[in-house]
Amino acid sequence: MTRKFGSYFLLFLFVFCIFYVDFAFAQSLENPAHLDVDLRDAPRHVFHAKLSLPVKPGPLTLVYPKWIPGEHSPTGPIVDLAGLKITAAGNEVPWMRDDVDMFAFRLEVPAGVNMLDLSYDYLAPASMDATHEEISTTAKLAILNWYMVALYPLGPKTDDLTYVATLRLPAGWKFGTALLVAKETPDLIEFAPASLTTVVDSPVVAGLYLRHIDLSPGQSPPHAMHVVADGPAPLEATPPEVQRLRQLVAETGVLFGARHYRRYDFLLTLSDRMFPDGVEHHESSDDRNAEDYFLDPQLFETSDLLAHEFTHSWNGKYRRPAGLATPDYQTPMKGELLWVYEGLTQYYGFVLSARSGIMPFSLFRESLASVAAYLNDRPGRTWRNLQDTAIAAQLLYTAPQEEASWRRGIDYYDEGTLIWLQADTIIRKQTNGQKSLDDFCRKFHGGENTPPKVVPYTFDDVVSAMNEVAPYDWRDFFITRLKSHGPGAPLGGLENSGWKLTFTDSQNEFERINEAATQEVELQFSLGLLIHAPGGDDGGHILDVIPGSPAANAGLAAGMRLVAVNGRRWSPDILRDAIARAKNSKDAIELLAENGDFYQTYRVDYHGGERYPHLEPLSGKPDLLTDIAKMKAAAVPLPSSN
């Protein structure tokens, strides 16, 4: 390029930027958009929204969020947007949906108009059927994810769009959010001006029964939990439970060495009318669990949900794969590094749960055994490698549960746990116990305390940082495990940590508790079946049949419904008793199953007895697993009251 051409180019770029700023950026900090959301009809599953949007005359494309951060897929619930009306100075402005991009609305802003007024509703799903968006309302509570009610102009980065959000709640309802409140009256909550990115990244929980719990009293930055439920009883966290949650905050401080938020708010919804789930945000997390989460110690002790989503504030929100660090909610995301984003977080979700005392070490060990066993027996790995499960995440998040062992699902969560466990043990070996994966986390995700910001990374960045902690051929280590087709899962970390996978006829304790919570009967390692427990519309539904297993060889398939075992109406106990009895018999186990309108008896020739996974110590090997899981921060005292 000659100097003269370069000068013309710079002049053109300067003029273009002025033009673009003048015409595209009608919004600014001084002239923000105003988004008013009315939740007073939330018990009827309707959110009302009004948006005042600064504009300039000419063509305008408004878009509804499509690619939702944390969901890694184009699941924006556009189908639930209804009643859209656009006016300017009281006159209706016609709009037309783009005939290719269903999330885009095209219109012409009339001459002399500098503000559009939009009104519309979000029809919150009232059931789990026929929708990608999960239930977010009950008669007594609501979860507002702002992307449900957000429209914005196509073109600018969402970081560059300023929104002032306001909220109206049913009488008597309280709320929790990480958004900064500018002013509050009994009728209206007004939040401080913020970028659209910040607003969408800051959901709100609200309800008649809501409790605030201080998780870092007297400390900065503050940490709080806002618990909302369908009644008062589920809010009653015990002092030991509060102490463990406070210990979790302390453990993350030691692990990462820095915090990248102004405050952090756990938004915990406890309702049996919603699926347990979690979505990460930079300064908060949308956490959902069963009503008895604080009332049933086993539910509390087996859940890594809070630790997992909290870890994402560092790994996922602050440090983010370049392919997921998109400038808006319409740009497609690329998930090839989800084995870091989710896999490393899954590993530390369990590790931090153990370190904080939420999850006893015995359950931590049983959870690893369960993960290692099912992945080691995953026939789908013969055709689909782990890297493809990350790349295809946008498809797999909405894939049915049936046939998951052959299709493979979002395995980078659990298999990532095994990979990062092995990486942890290698670092410890390479440095004679002087360093661990914790050092990588402090280096890669820590640094200095900062406000929320995104620092993208690539595969090369991960390899480079790992080598700075402990020189090793990390590139080959990761690539081998990402592109391997087996046989078996990467179990080297278990062996390196002093444990091995074994099977006995005693049920895995983590799986036993999980079965009671999910009503999914796990018999993968004996008959090769995963079945929904009796009762309800899904009772007896066969969720998966492992290819090559005794059940598959007998002709059973996912989608059938189990009716009887050896001529008797089935139950988990009756089926397990039949498996145990068949061990000392030559008779096949007879399973009567419904396949659509037809019934058939399937003879399962299996005599291996009940088989459940556990970890067993390796003789002569040091126990690194116990050290990995032990508390690292100073013990937080038990609160005198909660």
RAZICOR-V985741 format. One record per helix or strand of 2 or more residues. SS is the DSSP state (H for helix, E for strand). FROM is the first residue (numbers start at 1). LEN is the number of residues. If there is no record, write none. Layout:
BEGIN
SS/FROM/LEN
SS/FROM/LEN
END
This chain:
BEGIN
H/3/22
E/33/6
H/42/3
E/46/9
E/58/7
H/78/3
E/81/8
E/91/2
E/95/3
E/104/6
E/115/9
E/141/4
H/146/4
E/151/3
H/158/3
E/162/7
E/174/4
E/181/4
E/189/3
E/194/2
H/196/5
E/204/4
E/209/6
E/223/7
H/233/3
H/239/18
E/264/7
E/277/4
E/284/6
H/297/6
H/305/7
E/319/3
H/322/3
H/338/4
H/343/13
H/361/16
H/379/4
H/386/6
H/393/4
H/404/4
H/412/19
H/437/10
E/455/3
H/459/11
H/474/10
H/492/5
E/499/6
H/509/10
E/520/4
E/529/4
E/541/5
H/550/5
E/561/5
E/568/2
H/572/11
E/589/7
E/598/7
E/612/6
H/624/6
END
